[in-house]
Amino acid sequence: MQTWSLISICVLLGVVVRWGVSLNSYSGAGKPPMFGDYEAQRHWQEVTYNLPIREWYFNSTNNDLAYWGLDYPPLTAYHSWLCAYIANIINPEWVKLHKSRGYESPEHKLFMRTTVLVADLLLFIPAVVLYCLYLTDGSSKKKVSVLLCILLYPGIILIDYGHFQYNGVSLGLALWGILGLGLGWDALGSIAFSLALNYKQMELYHALPFFCYLLGKCFKAGLMGHGFFLFVRIAAAVVVTFALCWLPFLSDPVQALQVVRRIFPVARGLFEVQFYISVAAMVGLSITSVTLDPPSHLPDLFPVLVSTTAYLLFLGTIIHFNILQFSGPPSKKSQKKSN
């Protein structure tokens, strides 16, 4: 009973801190013409509610992709539609096509902040609580301490409740996937993580550990026996989940390809050769660590190689972007000072 009382206090404290941060302003408030990510989320609600699904990801007179065009996977679009449906009931002006662009009001801010908190209460916070209870080693006090640290992690709170995002949805789904795998429910864990991928493509960063863990489990169970049936069950769960999420777009290949282009904007130069080299290196090392046994005198060889490679890739990326930053043309402010 004492443990559950402490857990309740931690959850309540997490909610209070989140709501306290949300009372402040958000990124882009009162700054036309783009207004920031708050307006991006509101605009996606406007688009998904007023336009048919086939137009959500296409540029048109009613959907200017240059103005916060939808570039997240389908599950985000469905979430935007659900929020817009509720918003239209409360005040149709919030999602009125064209006329709601840049809409700002205290009431609308309250609504948008509430949608983030509700998403956390439904997905992220319960997953964190169960993770700390069932997958964290140590005493009850240690589990409660870990719970408090996760719920009060400033990065997520500031981005979702200050800047304005819905990262709690994708992270919550990913954590539900970890719970499924940790408790032995591999198919359910795969479904949860597939939903996370279909909500935000950034979850690809977490895809390699899921893939390697499940593949290694299939190998260890024996691909000619139980491991094969486990592999088929996991693959079927993933394929069916993706198929259901993408169902409205699968009837027309043009639709599906356009969604893929919006999610992975290679043509816009956001994905470079460095990204693909990094992924290839990590995939190779991860699969090697699963399929091969390390030398007896170096039992931790593969984890060390994976960690070292990841660090070097991260360091290289930081150096690369700093070089680009300092080698670019001088800003207007510095030009004025020099003049």
C-alpha positions as CSV (number, residue, x, y, z in Angstrom):
1,M,0.0,0.0,0.0
2,Q,2.9,2.4,0.8
3,T,4.4,1.7,-2.6
4,W,1.2,2.6,-4.4
5,S,0.8,5.7,-2.3
6,L,4.3,6.8,-3.4
7,I,3.5,6.0,-7.0
8,S,0.3,8.0,-6.8
9,I,2.3,11.0,-5.4
10,C,4.9,10.7,-8.2
11,V,2.2,10.6,-10.9
12,L,0.4,13.5,-9.4
13,L,3.6,15.5,-9.1
14,G,4.4,14.7,-12.8
15,V,1.0,15.9,-13.9
16,V,1.2,19.1,-11.8
17,V,4.7,19.9,-13.2
18,R,3.4,19.3,-16.8
19,W,0.4,21.5,-16.3
20,G,2.5,24.2,-14.7
21,V,4.8,24.3,-17.7
22,S,1.9,24.3,-20.1
23,L,0.5,27.5,-18.5
24,N,3.4,29.4,-20.0
25,S,3.7,30.5,-23.7
26,Y,4.6,28.1,-26.5
27,S,7.1,28.3,-29.4
28,G,6.1,30.7,-32.1
29,A,3.3,32.4,-30.2
30,G,2.3,35.6,-31.9
31,K,5.0,35.3,-34.5
32,P,3.5,35.1,-38.0
33,P,3.6,33.8,-40.6
34,M,4.5,30.3,-39.4
35,F,3.8,30.6,-35.6
36,G,5.8,27.5,-34.6
37,D,5.0,23.8,-33.9
38,Y,1.8,24.8,-32.0
39,E,0.4,26.1,-35.2
40,A,1.7,23.1,-37.1
41,Q,-0.3,20.7,-34.9
42,R,-3.4,22.9,-35.1
43,H,-3.0,23.2,-38.9
44,W,-2.9,19.4,-39.2
45,Q,-6.1,19.2,-37.3
46,E,-7.6,21.7,-39.8
47,V,-6.4,19.8,-42.8
48,T,-7.4,16.3,-41.6
49,Y,-10.9,17.4,-40.5
50,N,-11.8,19.4,-43.6
51,L,-10.2,17.4,-46.4
52,P,-10.7,13.8,-47.6
53,I,-7.9,11.4,-46.7
54,R,-6.6,11.3,-50.3
55,E,-5.7,15.0,-50.0
56,W,-3.9,15.0,-46.7
57,Y,-0.4,14.5,-48.0
58,F,-0.8,16.2,-51.4
59,N,-0.2,19.9,-52.3
60,S,-3.4,21.7,-53.4
61,T,-5.1,25.0,-53.1
62,N,-6.7,23.7,-49.9
63,N,-3.5,22.1,-48.6
64,D,-0.4,24.2,-49.0
65,L,2.4,21.8,-48.1
66,A,4.8,24.8,-47.8
67,Y,2.7,25.9,-44.8
68,W,3.3,23.1,-42.2
69,G,2.4,20.3,-44.6
70,L,1.7,17.0,-43.0
71,D,4.9,15.0,-42.9
72,Y,4.3,12.4,-40.1
73,P,3.0,8.8,-40.5
74,P,-0.7,8.0,-40.8
75,L,-1.3,7.4,-37.1
76,T,-0.4,11.1,-36.4
77,A,-2.9,12.1,-39.0
78,Y,-5.6,10.0,-37.4
79,H,-4.8,11.5,-34.0
80,S,-5.0,15.0,-35.5
81,W,-8.4,14.2,-37.0
82,L,-9.7,13.0,-33.6
83,C,-8.5,16.1,-31.9
84,A,-10.0,18.2,-34.7
85,Y,-13.4,16.4,-34.3
86,I,-13.5,17.3,-30.6
87,A,-12.3,20.9,-31.4
88,N,-15.0,21.4,-33.9
89,I,-17.6,20.4,-31.3
90,I,-16.2,23.0,-28.9
91,N,-15.6,25.8,-31.3
92,P,-15.6,25.3,-35.1
93,E,-13.5,28.4,-35.6
94,W,-10.5,26.5,-34.3
95,V,-10.4,24.2,-37.3
96,K,-12.2,26.2,-40.0
97,L,-10.5,25.7,-43.4
98,H,-8.2,28.6,-44.4
99,K,-9.8,31.0,-41.9
100,S,-8.3,29.3,-38.8
101,R,-4.7,29.8,-39.9
102,G,-2.6,31.2,-37.1
103,Y,-5.6,31.0,-34.7
104,E,-4.6,31.9,-31.1
105,S,-6.7,32.3,-28.0
106,P,-6.6,31.3,-24.3
107,E,-9.4,28.9,-24.8
108,H,-7.7,27.2,-27.8
109,K,-4.4,27.0,-25.9
110,L,-6.2,25.3,-23.0
111,F,-7.7,22.8,-25.4
112,M,-4.4,22.0,-27.1
113,R,-2.5,21.7,-23.9
114,T,-5.2,19.4,-22.6
115,T,-4.9,17.1,-25.6
116,V,-1.2,16.6,-24.8
117,L,-1.9,15.8,-21.1
118,V,-4.7,13.4,-22.0
119,A,-2.3,11.6,-24.4
120,D,0.3,11.3,-21.6
121,L,-2.3,10.0,-19.1
122,L,-3.5,7.4,-21.5
123,L,-0.2,6.1,-23.0
124,F,3.0,7.5,-21.5
125,I,2.4,7.7,-17.8
126,P,0.8,4.2,-17.4
127,A,3.6,2.7,-19.4
128,V,6.3,4.3,-17.2
129,V,4.5,3.1,-14.1
130,L,4.3,-0.5,-15.3
131,Y,7.9,-0.4,-16.6
132,C,9.2,0.8,-13.2
133,L,7.2,-1.8,-11.3
134,Y,7.9,-4.9,-13.4
135,L,11.1,-4.3,-15.4
136,T,13.2,-2.3,-12.9
137,D,15.4,-4.2,-10.5
138,G,15.8,-3.3,-6.9
139,S,13.8,-2.3,-3.9
140,S,10.4,-0.5,-4.0
141,K,12.1,2.7,-3.1
142,K,14.5,2.4,-6.0
143,K,11.6,1.7,-8.4
144,V,9.7,4.8,-7.1
145,S,12.9,6.8,-7.5
146,V,13.3,5.7,-11.1
147,L,9.6,6.5,-11.7
148,L,10.0,10.0,-10.4
149,C,13.1,10.6,-12.5
150,I,11.4,9.5,-15.7
151,L,8.1,11.4,-15.0
152,L,10.1,14.6,-14.2
153,Y,12.6,14.3,-17.0
154,P,12.8,18.0,-18.3
155,G,13.5,17.2,-21.9
156,I,10.1,15.6,-22.6
157,I,8.2,18.1,-20.5
158,L,9.8,21.2,-22.0
159,I,9.3,19.9,-25.6
160,D,5.8,18.7,-25.2
161,Y,4.4,21.2,-22.8
162,G,6.6,24.2,-23.5
163,H,7.5,24.1,-27.1
164,F,4.5,21.9,-28.0
165,Q,4.6,18.4,-29.3
166,Y,3.1,15.0,-28.8
167,N,6.3,13.0,-28.2
168,G,4.6,11.3,-25.2
169,V,2.4,9.3,-27.7
170,S,5.3,7.7,-29.7
171,L,7.5,7.3,-26.6
172,G,4.6,5.8,-24.7
173,L,3.8,3.3,-27.5
174,A,7.5,2.4,-27.7
175,L,7.6,1.8,-23.9
176,W,4.5,-0.4,-24.2
177,G,6.5,-2.3,-26.8
178,I,9.4,-2.7,-24.3
179,L,7.0,-3.9,-21.7
180,G,5.6,-6.5,-24.0
181,L,9.0,-7.8,-24.8
182,G,10.2,-7.7,-21.2
183,L,7.2,-9.7,-20.0
184,G,7.4,-12.3,-22.8
185,W,4.6,-11.0,-25.0
186,D,6.6,-10.6,-28.1
187,A,3.7,-10.2,-30.6
188,L,2.0,-7.6,-28.4
189,G,5.2,-5.7,-27.9
190,S,5.8,-5.8,-31.7
191,I,2.3,-4.4,-32.3
192,A,2.9,-1.6,-29.8
193,F,6.2,-0.6,-31.3
194,S,4.8,-0.8,-34.9
195,L,2.2,1.7,-33.7
196,A,4.9,4.0,-32.4
197,L,6.7,3.8,-35.8
198,N,3.4,4.7,-37.5
199,Y,2.9,7.7,-35.2
200,K,6.4,9.2,-35.6
201,Q,9.2,8.1,-37.9
202,M,11.8,9.3,-35.3
203,E,11.1,6.0,-33.5
204,L,13.3,4.4,-36.2
205,Y,16.1,5.3,-33.8
206,H,14.7,2.7,-31.4
207,A,14.0,0.1,-34.2
208,L,17.4,-1.6,-34.2
209,P,17.3,-2.8,-30.6
210,F,13.8,-4.2,-31.1
211,F,14.8,-5.9,-34.4
212,C,18.0,-7.3,-33.0
213,Y,16.4,-8.5,-29.8
214,L,13.6,-10.3,-31.5
215,L,15.8,-11.7,-34.2
216,G,18.2,-13.0,-31.6
217,K,15.4,-14.6,-29.7
218,C,14.2,-16.4,-32.8
219,F,17.7,-17.6,-33.5
220,K,18.2,-18.9,-30.0
221,A,14.9,-20.7,-30.0
222,G,16.0,-22.4,-33.2
223,L,14.8,-21.3,-36.7
224,M,13.9,-24.9,-37.6
225,G,11.6,-25.3,-34.6
226,H,9.9,-22.9,-32.1
227,G,12.0,-20.0,-33.3
228,F,10.5,-20.2,-36.8
229,F,6.9,-20.1,-35.4
230,L,7.9,-17.2,-33.2
231,F,9.4,-15.4,-36.2
232,V,6.2,-15.9,-38.2
233,R,4.0,-14.7,-35.4
234,I,6.0,-11.5,-34.9
235,A,6.2,-10.9,-38.6
236,A,2.4,-11.3,-39.0
237,A,1.8,-9.0,-36.1
238,V,4.0,-6.3,-37.6
239,V,2.6,-6.7,-41.2
240,V,-1.1,-6.6,-40.0
241,T,-0.4,-3.5,-37.8
242,F,1.2,-1.6,-40.7
243,A,-1.5,-2.7,-43.1
244,L,-4.3,-1.5,-40.8
245,C,-2.5,1.9,-40.3
246,W,-1.9,2.4,-44.0
247,L,-5.2,0.9,-45.2
248,P,-6.7,4.1,-46.5
249,F,-3.6,4.7,-48.7
250,L,-3.0,1.2,-50.0
251,S,-5.7,1.2,-52.6
252,D,-3.7,3.6,-54.7
253,P,0.1,3.2,-55.1
254,V,0.4,6.9,-55.8
255,Q,-1.2,7.7,-52.4
256,A,1.2,5.4,-50.6
257,L,4.3,6.7,-52.4
258,Q,3.3,10.3,-51.6
259,V,3.0,9.5,-47.9
260,V,6.4,7.8,-48.0
261,R,7.9,10.9,-49.7
262,R,6.4,13.2,-47.1
263,I,7.7,11.0,-44.2
264,F,11.2,10.6,-45.7
265,P,11.9,13.8,-47.6
266,V,15.0,12.6,-49.4
267,A,14.3,15.0,-52.3
268,R,14.4,17.9,-49.8
269,G,18.0,17.0,-48.8
270,L,17.2,16.1,-45.2
271,F,18.7,12.7,-45.4
272,E,22.3,12.5,-46.5
273,V,24.8,9.7,-47.3
274,Q,26.1,9.9,-43.8
275,F,22.7,8.8,-42.5
276,Y,22.7,5.7,-44.6
277,I,26.3,4.8,-43.8
278,S,25.5,5.2,-40.1
279,V,22.4,2.9,-40.4
280,A,24.4,0.3,-42.4
281,A,27.2,0.2,-39.9
282,M,24.9,-0.1,-36.9
283,V,22.8,-2.8,-38.6
284,G,25.9,-4.8,-39.5
285,L,27.3,-4.6,-36.0
286,S,24.0,-5.4,-34.3
287,I,23.2,-8.4,-36.5
288,T,26.8,-9.7,-36.0
289,S,26.5,-9.4,-32.2
290,V,23.3,-11.4,-32.3
291,T,24.3,-14.2,-34.7
292,L,28.0,-14.7,-33.7
293,D,29.6,-15.6,-30.4
294,P,32.4,-13.2,-29.2
295,P,35.9,-14.6,-28.4
296,S,36.1,-16.2,-25.0
297,H,38.7,-13.8,-23.8
298,L,36.6,-10.8,-25.0
299,P,33.1,-11.6,-23.9
300,D,31.9,-7.9,-24.2
301,L,33.5,-7.3,-27.6
302,F,30.3,-6.8,-29.6
303,P,28.5,-4.4,-27.1
304,V,31.7,-2.3,-26.8
305,L,32.0,-2.2,-30.6
306,V,28.3,-1.1,-31.0
307,S,28.7,1.5,-28.3
308,T,32.0,2.8,-29.7
309,T,30.6,3.0,-33.2
310,A,27.4,4.8,-32.0
311,Y,29.6,7.3,-30.1
312,L,31.9,8.0,-33.1
313,L,28.9,8.5,-35.4
314,F,27.3,10.9,-32.9
315,L,30.6,12.7,-32.5
316,G,31.1,12.9,-36.3
317,T,27.6,14.3,-36.8
318,I,28.2,17.0,-34.2
319,I,31.5,18.0,-35.8
320,H,29.9,18.0,-39.2
321,F,27.0,20.3,-38.2
322,N,29.4,22.6,-36.4
323,I,31.6,22.9,-39.4
324,L,28.6,23.8,-41.5
325,Q,27.4,26.3,-38.9
326,F,30.7,28.2,-38.7
327,S,31.7,27.9,-42.4
328,G,28.4,29.4,-43.6
329,P,27.9,33.0,-44.8
330,P,27.9,35.6,-42.0
331,S,24.5,36.5,-40.6
332,K,22.9,39.9,-41.3
333,K,23.5,41.0,-37.8
334,S,27.2,40.4,-38.0
335,Q,27.3,42.2,-41.4
336,K,25.6,45.2,-39.9
337,K,28.1,45.3,-37.0
338,S,31.1,45.1,-39.4
339,N,29.7,47.9,-41.5
